[in-house]
Amino acid sequence: MKTNEVFKTILNRRSIRKYINREIPDSIIESILDAARWAPSGLNNQPWRFSVIKDAHIKEKLSSLTKYGKIIKNSGTCIAVFYNIPSGYNRDKDLMSIGASIQNILLASESLGIGAVWLGEILNRKEEVNSLLEIEKDNELAAVIALGYPDETPSKNRKSLESLMLKKFGKT
Ligand SMILES: Cc1cc2nc3c(=O)[nH]c(=O)nc-3n(C[C@H](O)[C@H](O)[C@H](O)COP(=O)(O)O)c2cc1C
């Protein structure tokens, strides 16, 4: 197993759902968004769009749209990630690109000492999120990422590599 900085960040990252009450500086959010926009995308179409929510009143309203609302309410900042449909060329590939962009958000956060969690359940209320954030219909909600300085150090297991392997061809 390799142990360079990238590997450490990948392996140490956990979903963080509890945060201390400390504001995240704008410069850190900007760095995290920069990491997001450098993700790969099919045809380099960059179909992601972002909305940053720091305002407590809007966070409160956003939190009412998911059963994970407490996480949103207690977070320092949320990033809503959207699929910009007019930039798209293939829905499957575009959404995979957006997933890569979200993973960059999670890894950049980890590397900057910020805890983050990818919230997908809120997609059940996509349209209401758009109207709350005043986002036009041609941007479809892909995820909300809650961010904050960590107040927990959760652990998680993974399936063994062996159990994930399908057919093998040739020696490795
Ligand atoms: C597509 C997707 C949707 C998710 N939705 C939620 C969610 O709505 N609420 C939540 O608390 N965690 C959510 N998570 C976080 C997962 O629960 C978490 O990544 C998983 O349990 C593995 O834990 P780890 O991130 O700490 O390694 C989501 C993760 C992904 C990738």
The ligand as an SDF file (V2000), in Angstrom:
LIG
                    3D

 31 33  0  0  0  0  0  0  0  0999 V2000
  -24.2770    9.5270   -3.5620 C   0  0  0  0  0  0  0  0  0  0  0  0
  -24.1100    9.6520   -2.0610 C   0  0  0  0  0  0  0  0  0  0  0  0
  -25.1920   10.0670   -1.3100 C   0  0  0  0  0  0  0  0  0  0  0  0
  -25.0640   10.2130    0.0730 C   0  0  0  0  0  0  0  0  0  0  0  0
  -26.1260   10.7060    0.7840 N   0  0  0  0  0  0  0  0  0  0  0  0
  -25.9960   10.8850    2.1210 C   0  0  0  0  0  0  0  0  0  0  0  0
  -27.0540   11.4870    2.8590 C   0  0  0  0  0  0  0  0  0  0  0  0
  -28.0970   11.8710    2.3340 O   0  0  0  0  0  0  0  0  0  0  0  0
  -26.8860   11.6230    4.2040 N   0  0  0  0  0  0  0  0  0  0  0  0
  -25.7300   11.2520    4.8350 C   0  0  0  0  0  0  0  0  0  0  0  0
  -25.6300   11.4200    6.0640 O   0  0  0  0  0  0  0  0  0  0  0  0
  -24.6760   10.6980    4.1490 N   0  0  0  0  0  0  0  0  0  0  0  0
  -24.8000   10.5200    2.8180 C   0  0  0  0  0  0  0  0  0  0  0  0
  -23.7350   10.0040    2.0920 N   0  0  0  0  0  0  0  0  0  0  0  0
  -22.4880    9.6210    2.7840 C   0  0  0  0  0  0  0  0  0  0  0  0
  -22.3450    8.0960    2.9060 C   0  0  0  0  0  0  0  0  0  0  0  0
  -23.2220    7.6220    3.8970 O   0  0  0  0  0  0  0  0  0  0  0  0
  -20.8780    7.7400    3.2510 C   0  0  0  0  0  0  0  0  0  0  0  0
  -20.0250    8.1980    2.2310 O   0  0  0  0  0  0  0  0  0  0  0  0
  -20.6850    6.2380    3.4240 C   0  0  0  0  0  0  0  0  0  0  0  0
  -21.4040    5.7570    4.5330 O   0  0  0  0  0  0  0  0  0  0  0  0
  -19.2080    5.8760    3.6250 C   0  0  0  0  0  0  0  0  0  0  0  0
  -18.6750    6.5510    4.7660 O   0  0  0  0  0  0  0  0  0  0  0  0
  -17.3990    7.5090    4.6490 P   0  0  0  0  0  0  0  0  0  0  0  0
  -17.7560    8.6160    3.6730 O   0  0  0  0  0  0  0  0  0  0  0  0
  -17.1840    8.0500    6.0370 O   0  0  0  0  0  0  0  0  0  0  0  0
  -16.2490    6.6840    4.1660 O   0  0  0  0  0  0  0  0  0  0  0  0
  -23.8330    9.8770    0.7170 C   0  0  0  0  0  0  0  0  0  0  0  0
  -22.7410    9.4710   -0.0710 C   0  0  0  0  0  0  0  0  0  0  0  0
  -22.8650    9.3820   -1.4340 C   0  0  0  0  0  0  0  0  0  0  0  0
  -21.6500    9.0070   -2.2570 C   0  0  0  0  0  0  0  0  0  0  0  0
  1  2  1  0
  2  3  1  0
  2 30  2  0
  3  4  2  0
  4  5  1  0
  4 28  1  0
  5  6  2  0
  6  7  1  0
  6 13  1  0
  7  8  2  0
  7  9  1  0
  9 10  1  0
 10 11  2  0
 10 12  1  0
 12 13  2  0
 13 14  1  0
 14 15  1  0
 14 28  1  0
 15 16  1  0
 16 17  1  0
 16 18  1  0
 18 19  1  0
 18 20  1  0
 20 21  1  0
 20 22  1  0
 22 23  1  0
 23 24  1  0
 24 25  2  0
 24 26  1  0
 24 27  1  0
 28 29  2  0
 29 30  1  0
 30 31  1  0
M  END
$$$$
